[in-house]
Amino acid sequence: MEEAVGIRWHKLITRLAGNGFPAAQIHLDDEGPRLAMVFRALSGDPGLTIKASTERSINTWRPLAHRLAGTGRRHALAWREADALRVPESLAVFPDKRMNRDLYLWLTAMASLAESDTSDDWLQANQQLVLKTLAAYPGLTGLYQRLAECLVDIRRAQRKLPAIQAAREAVLQAALLTPDNLSRLPAAPGEPWPVPLWLYPRAEEVRSIPSAANDDGKDGESNGNGKVRQSKQRKQGRYIDDPNKRNGLMIFRLESLFSWSEFVPVDRCEDDQDDDDAERIAEDLDYLTLSRNPSTSASRIKLDMDLPSASEDDIPLTDGCLFPEWDWKQQQLKDNHCRVIPMLPRNAEPAPMPERLGALANSLRQRFEGLRPQRVWEKRQPSGALLDLDACLHHAAQVRRGRASSHPALWRRETARHRDLSCLVLADLSLSTEAWADNTHQVIEVIRDSLHLLGEALDAGQDDFAMYGFSSRRRDHVRFNLIKNFAEPWSEAIHGRIKALKPGYYTRMGAAIRQATDILKDKPAEQRLLLLLTDGKPNDLDVYEGRYGMEDTRQALLEARQAGIQPFCVTIDQQAADYLPYLFGQQRYQLIHQAAELPSLLPKLYLLLTGRAN
């Protein structure tokens, strides 16, 4: 009985204390592509992505219903970071869905003109940003006025504040309605109720601490079980003191008994099993508290990801070549920063095409054989196999006129017109390709099948092509796996190399693209295509992640275009639309929603890229 009453009471008080309009709620997942397009159209930083923000605890005055229900403490706000625009994961501020969509649009427009750092005066900074936004985009004036007036009406109707907080609220409402009337907030206890039309300062940064004993001082590691759980929200973090300092005391209370003892960091056994509730608990926490401890799971991954012995590893063909890398913070190229090592799969024995791909391979060969360069008869040639009757008649007429050439072109010869095209296929062989693309296929299996079938198709069409794979482990070990170079014929030896491909390490994409660009530069073809197959973002163990890796990849692609090479990306990463337009440009990438479809779709895509689709 008590439990039933408690459940009903909880539902009642939560409903009475509820904020917003759930019936009109919209989600960032649905609006994200539109907002990304608007952000770039408004000349926002193209390297920024739009992501969900986490809720923050705000010490603001709350009505009695909120205090009884325990709500109103945490709020999802919008702010801008160096590499992302953070907006609430969902919006239900207004009673109309259209107005909530307009709110997302307004925040995006403001962020396109905002700096990553805000001034100390949050109120005046937002007023000035509103004026700047309206001056740059006058068409948003009506939208802003409509949102501001509705928000002020909602705030007036929902809260009856104490006198001192009411005075501050009046200033906020006046600033919303008339942003050109710059003012300062009067002092009042706590913080004002959040304003969803404005941008907030970034969440507090995690303070830096000394490296742990098991860190090498350069690289960050991931969790040790190989399974990465990603949240759409960003959590605030803070570090606690390292227990190795041995200067802490613990207070232990057992009923009314107090005892004091020194904390000793005993090396206890760890449970390698995942906590099924860990993800849910992390979502509920305001802060994620981090500790540097000698027995971290990251220390295990260093052993797992170490390079194999020379006798078990792929065969290095040379000591490698040095390539530059783009440092986007310093806006300069670091010369000779990365070493790319060409490698050949070990124990790759010649093998036929997999039988399960035979029917599809035959179909592709028949289609591409019909696209082979056709042999044509060239007329009026100085030499050839047959006389050209038209040329002979024309020459006889010129002889009668006295205008005949002393070296008449009277012959016909048959020649083949070759397509002036070279294609290099670059496959991502990072560790993430070991994951399952669906219930029956691993990503690496999908990539192998795609290379088998695409090679069969290009060989049947007599196109000039090469195939390579890549992965990396820091900047001094970028593996560039040889599958087929331009000089080798398509054969069972190539099929054997494809079968021997296996997941490698990380994805230092910029260095691999620069190596592929150098190879294609040596081809004199008029059309040179770089086709990249990948399943995720650029990343590596060191600083090569996030914005750094993306900017270096983008710079490498710009260098390829300047060399006359056409890069194109095919990916199965479902979040690729957030970053691939910035890297490759619009219409220069293809997202595959079903990984199993890649082997059959890739040859069709190749025909489109080379302008030979029916």
C-alpha positions in Angstrom: 0.0 0.0 0.0 2.8 2.4 0.9 4.6 1.7 -2.4 1.4 2.3 -4.4 0.8 5.6 -2.7 4.4 6.6 -3.1 4.3 5.9 -6.9 1.1 7.9 -7.3 2.5 10.8 -5.2 5.7 10.8 -7.3 3.8 10.9 -10.5 1.6 13.7 -9.2 4.3 16.0 -7.8 6.6 15.4 -10.9 3.7 16.4 -13.2 3.0 19.5 -11.2 6.7 20.4 -11.1 7.3 19.7 -14.7 8.9 22.3 -17.0 8.3 22.7 -20.7 5.8 21.2 -23.1 6.5 17.5 -23.7 3.9 17.2 -26.4 5.9 19.7 -28.5 9.3 18.1 -27.9 11.7 17.8 -30.7 15.1 16.0 -30.8 18.5 16.9 -32.0 18.8 13.5 -33.9 16.0 14.7 -36.2 17.2 18.3 -36.6 21.0 17.7 -36.7 21.5 17.4 -40.5 19.5 20.6 -41.1 21.3 22.5 -38.4 24.7 21.4 -39.7 23.8 22.6 -43.2 22.5 26.0 -41.8 25.6 26.4 -39.7 28.0 26.0 -42.6 25.7 28.1 -44.9 26.0 30.9 -42.4 29.8 30.8 -42.6 30.3 29.0 -39.3 33.6 27.3 -38.6 33.3 24.2 -41.0 35.4 22.1 -38.6 32.8 22.3 -35.8 30.2 19.7 -35.3 26.8 20.0 -33.6 26.5 17.7 -30.6 24.3 17.2 -27.6 25.1 19.0 -24.4 24.9 17.5 -21.0 22.8 18.9 -18.2 24.5 21.2 -15.7 23.6 21.7 -12.1 22.5 25.4 -11.6 22.0 26.9 -8.2 18.8 28.8 -8.9 15.7 29.6 -6.9 13.1 26.8 -7.3 9.4 26.8 -6.5 8.0 24.6 -3.7 6.8 21.9 -6.2 10.3 21.7 -7.7 11.9 21.3 -4.3 9.4 18.6 -3.3 9.9 16.7 -6.6 13.7 17.2 -6.5 13.6 18.7 -10.0 14.8 22.0 -11.5 18.4 21.5 -10.4 19.9 20.4 -13.8 19.4 22.1 -17.1 20.5 21.4 -20.7 22.2 24.6 -22.0 23.9 25.6 -25.3 27.5 26.7 -25.6 30.3 26.7 -28.1 33.6 24.9 -27.8 36.8 24.8 -29.9 35.6 21.8 -31.9 31.9 21.6 -31.3 28.6 23.4 -30.8 26.7 22.0 -27.9 23.0 22.3 -27.9 20.3 20.4 -25.8 19.6 16.9 -26.9 15.9 17.8 -27.0 13.8 20.9 -26.7 10.4 21.4 -25.3 10.6 25.0 -24.3 7.7 26.3 -26.3 4.2 24.8 -26.7 4.6 24.6 -30.5 7.0 22.2 -32.3 7.7 24.8 -35.0 8.9 27.3 -32.3 11.2 24.7 -30.8 12.7 24.0 -34.3 13.1 27.8 -34.6 14.9 27.8 -31.3 17.5 25.2 -32.6 17.9 27.4 -35.7 18.4 30.6 -33.6 21.0 28.9 -31.4 22.8 27.7 -34.6 22.8 31.2 -36.1 24.2 32.8 -32.9 26.9 30.1 -32.6 28.0 30.8 -36.2 29.1 34.3 -35.1 30.1 33.5 -31.5 33.7 33.1 -30.2 34.7 30.0 -28.4 35.4 32.1 -25.3 32.7 34.3 -23.8 33.3 37.5 -21.7 32.9 37.7 -18.0 29.6 39.7 -18.3 27.4 36.9 -19.6 24.3 39.2 -19.9 25.9 41.9 -22.0 27.9 39.3 -24.1 24.6 37.6 -25.1 22.9 40.9 -25.8 25.7 42.0 -28.1 25.8 38.6 -29.8 22.0 38.9 -30.4 22.5 42.3 -32.0 25.4 41.0 -34.1 23.3 38.1 -35.3 20.3 40.2 -36.2 22.6 42.7 -38.0 24.2 39.9 -40.0 20.9 38.0 -40.7 18.0 40.5 -40.7 15.6 37.8 -41.8 15.8 36.3 -38.4 14.5 39.4 -36.7 10.9 38.3 -36.7 11.8 34.8 -35.6 13.8 36.2 -32.6 11.0 38.6 -31.5 8.5 35.8 -31.7 10.6 33.5 -29.6 11.6 36.2 -27.1 8.0 37.4 -26.5 6.7 33.8 -26.0 9.6 32.9 -23.7 9.0 36.0 -21.5 5.3 35.2 -21.3 6.1 31.6 -20.2 8.6 32.9 -17.6 6.1 35.4 -16.2 3.3 32.8 -15.9 5.3 29.9 -14.4 7.3 31.5 -11.6 6.4 33.9 -8.8 9.8 34.9 -7.4 10.9 36.6 -4.2 11.3 40.3 -4.5 15.1 40.3 -5.0 15.1 37.6 -7.6 12.1 39.2 -9.3 14.1 42.4 -9.8 16.9 40.4 -11.5 14.3 38.4 -13.6 12.8 41.7 -14.8 16.2 42.8 -16.1 16.6 39.5 -17.9 13.2 39.8 -19.5 13.9 43.4 -20.6 17.2 42.2 -22.1 15.4 39.5 -24.1 12.8 41.9 -25.5 15.2 44.8 -26.2 18.7 43.5 -26.6 20.0 46.9 -27.7 19.4 48.3 -24.1 22.6 46.9 -22.5 22.3 46.5 -18.8 23.8 44.6 -15.9 22.2 42.1 -13.7 21.4 43.2 -10.1 22.9 41.1 -7.3 20.7 38.3 -6.0 21.2 35.0 -4.3 21.9 32.1 -6.5 21.8 32.1 -10.3 19.0 33.2 -12.6 16.7 30.7 -14.2 18.3 29.5 -17.5 17.6 31.5 -20.7 17.3 28.9 -23.6 17.7 31.7 -26.2 21.3 32.5 -25.2 24.7 30.8 -25.2 26.4 30.0 -22.0 30.1 29.7 -21.1 31.7 26.4 -21.6 31.6 23.7 -18.9 34.5 24.0 -16.5 37.7 22.3 -17.7 39.3 19.4 -16.0 42.4 20.7 -14.2 45.7 19.2 -15.3 47.5 16.7 -13.0 50.8 14.9 -13.1 50.9 11.7 -15.2 50.4 8.4 -13.6 53.2 5.9 -13.1 52.0 3.7 -16.0 51.7 6.6 -18.5 54.4 7.3 -21.0 53.7 11.0 -20.9 52.6 11.2 -24.6 49.7 9.1 -25.3 46.1 8.6 -24.2 44.7 5.1 -24.1 41.2 3.8 -24.2 39.5 1.2 -22.0 41.0 -2.2 -21.7 38.1 -4.4 -22.9 38.2 -3.2 -26.5 34.5 -2.2 -26.3 33.9 1.5 -26.5 30.7 3.0 -25.2 29.9 6.4 -26.5 27.4 8.8 -25.1 25.8 11.5 -27.1 26.3 13.9 -24.2 29.5 15.3 -22.9 30.2 14.9 -19.2 32.2 17.2 -17.0 35.1 15.5 -15.3 37.3 16.1 -12.3 40.3 14.3 -10.9 40.9 13.2 -7.4 44.3 13.1 -5.6 46.5 10.2 -6.4 46.5 7.8 -3.4 50.2 7.2 -4.0 51.0 10.4 -2.3 50.5 8.5 1.0 49.5 11.6 2.9 45.8 11.0 3.3 43.8 9.8 6.3 40.5 8.0 6.1 37.6 8.5 8.6 35.5 5.4 9.2 32.3 5.6 11.1 30.7 2.4 12.5 27.5 3.6 14.3 29.0 5.9 16.9 32.6 4.6 16.8 35.2 6.7 15.0 38.6 5.2 13.9 41.5 6.7 12.0 43.8 4.8 9.7 46.3 5.5 6.9 45.0 4.7 3.4 47.1 2.0 1.7 46.7 1.4 -2.0 46.6 -2.4 -1.9 46.7 -4.0 -5.3 43.5 -6.0 -5.3 42.2 -8.2 -8.0 39.9 -6.6 -10.6 36.7 -7.8 -12.2 37.1 -7.7 -15.9 33.4 -8.0 -16.5 31.5 -5.0 -17.7 29.1 -3.4 -15.2 25.8 -3.5 -17.1 24.6 -0.5 -15.1 27.7 1.6 -15.6 26.4 3.5 -18.6 23.1 4.3 -17.0 24.8 5.5 -13.8 27.2 7.6 -15.7 24.3 9.4 -17.5 22.9 10.3 -14.1 26.1 11.8 -12.6 26.8 15.5 -12.8 30.5 14.8 -12.8 32.7 11.9 -13.7 35.4 11.6 -11.1 38.7 10.3 -12.5 41.7 8.8 -10.7 45.2 8.1 -11.7 45.9 4.6 -10.4 48.6 2.1 -11.2 46.1 -0.6 -11.8 44.1 1.0 -14.5 42.6 -0.9 -17.4 44.6 1.3 -19.8 47.8 -0.4 -18.7 46.4 -3.7 -20.0 45.7 -2.3 -23.4 49.4 -1.3 -23.9 50.3 -5.0 -23.9 47.4 -6.0 -26.2 48.2 -3.3 -28.8 52.0 -3.8 -28.8 53.5 -4.7 -32.2 54.0 -8.4 -32.9 57.4 -9.9 -33.3 59.1 -9.5 -36.7 58.6 -13.2 -37.4 54.8 -12.9 -37.0 54.3 -9.4 -38.4 53.8 -8.4 -42.0 56.9 -8.0 -44.2 58.3 -4.4 -44.4 59.4 -3.7 -47.9 61.6 -0.6 -47.0 62.4 1.5 -43.9 59.6 3.8 -44.9 59.2 7.4 -46.1 58.8 10.5 -44.1 55.8 12.7 -44.7 54.6 16.0 -43.1 51.7 16.5 -40.8 49.4 19.5 -40.4 49.3 21.1 -37.0 46.0 23.0 -37.0 46.7 24.8 -33.8 49.9 26.3 -35.1 48.6 26.4 -38.7 51.7 24.9 -40.2 53.1 21.7 -41.6 55.5 19.7 -39.5 58.1 18.4 -41.9 59.2 14.7 -41.8 56.7 14.1 -38.9 55.3 10.7 -39.9 56.9 7.5 -41.2 54.9 5.5 -43.7 56.2 1.9 -44.0 55.1 -0.2 -47.0 54.3 -3.7 -46.0 53.4 -7.0 -47.6 51.1 -9.5 -45.9 53.0 -12.4 -44.5 52.1 -16.0 -45.6 49.8 -14.7 -48.3 49.5 -17.7 -50.6 47.9 -17.4 -54.1 44.2 -18.3 -53.9 41.2 -18.2 -56.3 38.2 -15.9 -55.9 36.0 -17.1 -53.0 33.3 -19.4 -54.3 30.5 -17.5 -52.5 31.3 -14.4 -54.6 31.6 -16.3 -57.9 28.1 -15.5 -59.3 28.3 -11.8 -58.5 31.9 -11.6 -59.8 30.8 -13.1 -63.1 27.9 -10.7 -63.4 30.2 -7.7 -62.8 32.8 -9.0 -65.3 30.2 -9.3 -68.0 29.0 -5.7 -67.4 32.5 -4.2 -67.3 33.7 -6.2 -70.3 31.0 -4.3 -72.3 32.7 -1.1 -71.2 36.2 -2.0 -72.5 37.8 0.5 -74.8 36.4 -0.1 -78.3 38.6 -0.6 -81.3 38.0 2.0 -84.0 39.2 2.6 -87.6 41.3 5.7 -88.0 41.1 7.1 -91.6 43.7 9.0 -93.7 46.7 7.6 -91.9 50.3 7.5 -93.5 50.4 3.7 -93.0 47.9 1.0 -92.3 46.4 -2.4 -93.2 43.8 -1.2 -95.7 43.5 1.6 -98.2 41.1 4.4 -97.4 38.9 4.8 -100.5 37.8 8.4 -99.7 41.4 9.4 -99.1 42.4 7.8 -102.4 39.7 9.7 -104.4 40.6 12.9 -102.7 44.2 12.4 -103.5 43.4 11.7 -107.2 41.4 14.9 -107.5 44.3 16.9 -105.9 46.7 15.3 -108.5 44.6 16.6 -111.4 44.5 20.0 -109.8 48.3 20.0 -109.3 47.9 20.3 -105.5 48.7 16.8 -104.4 50.8 16.2 -101.3 54.1 14.4 -101.7 53.3 12.3 -98.7 49.6 11.3 -99.1 47.7 9.7 -96.1 45.9 6.9 -98.0 45.5 4.2 -95.4 43.2 3.0 -92.6 44.4 1.4 -89.4 42.5 -0.2 -86.4 43.5 1.1 -83.0 42.1 0.8 -79.5 41.1 3.9 -77.6 42.3 3.6 -74.0 40.7 5.5 -71.2 43.1 7.9 -69.6 42.2 6.9 -66.1 44.1 5.6 -63.0 42.3 4.6 -59.8 43.9 3.8 -56.4 41.8 2.1 -53.8 42.8 2.8 -50.2 41.2 0.6 -47.5 41.1 1.3 -43.8 42.5 -1.7 -41.9 42.3 -0.3 -38.4 41.3 -2.3 -35.4 37.7 -1.0 -35.6 37.2 -3.2 -38.7 37.2 -6.2 -36.4 33.8 -5.1 -35.2 30.6 -6.7 -36.5 28.9 -4.7 -39.3 25.7 -6.8 -38.8 24.7 -10.1 -37.3 26.7 -12.1 -39.9 29.5 -10.0 -41.2 32.5 -8.3 -39.7 33.7 -5.0 -41.2 37.0 -6.5 -42.4 35.1 -9.3 -44.2 33.0 -6.7 -46.0 36.2 -4.8 -47.0 37.8 -8.0 -48.3 34.7 -8.9 -50.4 34.6 -5.4 -51.7 38.2 -5.5 -52.9 37.7 -9.0 -54.5 34.7 -7.8 -56.5 36.0 -4.3 -57.4 39.2 -5.8 -58.6 37.4 -8.3 -60.8 35.3 -5.5 -62.3 38.2 -3.2 -63.0 40.2 -6.0 -64.5 37.4 -6.9 -66.8 37.1 -3.3 -67.9 40.9 -3.0 -68.5 41.2 -0.1 -66.2 44.5 0.9 -64.6 44.2 0.5 -60.8 46.1 -0.3 -57.6 45.0 -1.3 -54.1 46.5 -0.6 -50.7 45.4 -0.8 -47.0 46.6 1.2 -44.0 46.6 1.4 -40.3 48.9 3.1 -37.8 50.4 3.0 -34.3 51.6 6.6 -33.6 53.3 8.8 -36.1 56.4 6.7 -36.5 54.6 3.5 -37.6 52.0 4.1 -40.3 51.5 0.7 -42.0 50.8 0.9 -45.8 49.9 -2.6 -46.9 50.5 -3.5 -50.5 47.7 -5.4 -52.1 48.2 -4.6 -55.8 50.4 -1.9 -57.4 49.8 -0.4 -60.9 52.4 -2.6 -62.6 51.1 -6.0 -61.3 48.4 -7.9 -63.2 45.2 -9.0 -61.5 45.8 -12.6 -60.5 45.3 -15.3 -57.8 48.3 -13.8 -56.0 46.3 -10.6 -55.4 43.3 -12.6 -54.2 45.7 -14.3 -51.7 46.9 -11.0 -50.4 43.3 -9.8 -49.9 42.4 -12.9 -48.0 45.4 -12.3 -45.7 44.3 -8.8 -44.7 43.5 -8.5 -41.0 42.6 -5.6 -38.7 45.6 -3.5 -37.7 45.8 -0.7 -35.2 44.6 2.9 -35.6 43.6 5.3 -38.4 46.3 8.0 -39.1 44.5 8.9 -42.3 46.5 12.0 -43.4 49.8 10.1 -43.7 48.2 7.3 -45.7 46.5 9.8 -48.1 49.8 11.6 -48.7 51.5 8.3 -49.6 48.7 7.4 -52.0 48.9 10.9 -53.5 52.6 10.4 -54.2 51.9 7.1 -55.9 49.2 8.7 -58.1 51.4 11.6 -59.0 53.6 9.3 -61.0 50.7 8.3 -63.2 50.3 10.5 -66.2 46.6 9.8 -66.6 44.2 12.6 -67.2 41.7 11.4 -64.6 43.2 10.1 -61.3 40.8 8.8 -58.7 41.6 8.1 -55.0 38.9 5.9 -53.6 39.0 5.6 -49.7 37.1 2.8 -47.9 36.7 3.5 -44.1 34.5 2.9 -41.2 35.3 5.8 -38.9 37.1 9.0 -38.1 40.8 9.6 -38.2 42.4 8.7 -34.8 45.6 7.4 -33.2 47.2 6.9 -29.8 48.8 10.3 -29.6 47.3 13.7 -30.3 45.9 12.5 -33.6 42.2 12.5 -32.6 39.3 14.9 -32.6 39.9 18.2 -34.4 43.7 17.5 -34.9 43.2 14.3 -36.9 40.3 15.8 -38.9 42.3 18.9 -39.8 45.4 16.9 -40.9 43.2 14.6 -43.0 41.5 17.6 -44.6 44.8 19.2 -45.4 46.1 16.0 -47.0 42.9 15.9 -49.2 43.5 19.5 -50.2 47.0 18.6 -51.2 45.7 15.7 -53.3 43.2 18.0 -55.1 46.0 20.5 -55.8 47.9 17.6 -57.4 45.0 16.9 -59.8 43.7 13.9 -57.9 40.0 13.3 -57.2 39.4 11.9 -53.7 36.2 10.1 -52.8 35.2 8.4 -49.6 32.9 5.4 -49.1 32.0 4.7 -45.4 29.8 2.7 -43.2 30.1 5.1 -40.3 26.5 6.2 -39.5 27.8 9.5 -38.0 29.9 10.3 -41.1 27.5 13.1 -42.2 28.7 15.1 -39.3 32.3 15.4 -40.5 32.7 14.0 -44.1 31.3 17.1 -45.8 34.0 19.1 -44.1 36.7 16.7 -45.1 35.8 15.7 -48.6 33.1 18.3 -49.6 29.6 17.8 -50.7 28.9 15.0 -53.2 32.4 13.6 -52.6 31.4 10.8 -50.2 28.9 8.0 -50.0 27.4 6.6 -46.8 26.5 2.9 -46.9 23.6 2.2 -44.5 23.9 -1.6 -44.8 27.5 -2.8 -44.7 26.6 -6.1 -46.5 25.6 -4.1 -49.5 29.0 -2.5 -50.0 30.6 -5.2 -52.2 27.8 -5.0 -54.8 27.4 -1.2 -54.6 31.1 -0.3 -54.9 31.5 -1.2 -58.6 28.3 0.7 -59.5 29.6 3.7 -57.6 32.9 3.4 -59.5 31.0 3.7 -62.8 29.3 6.8 -61.6 32.6 8.4 -60.5 34.2 7.6 -63.9 31.2 8.9 -65.9 30.3 5.5 -67.4 27.0 4.7 -65.7 24.1 3.9 -67.9 
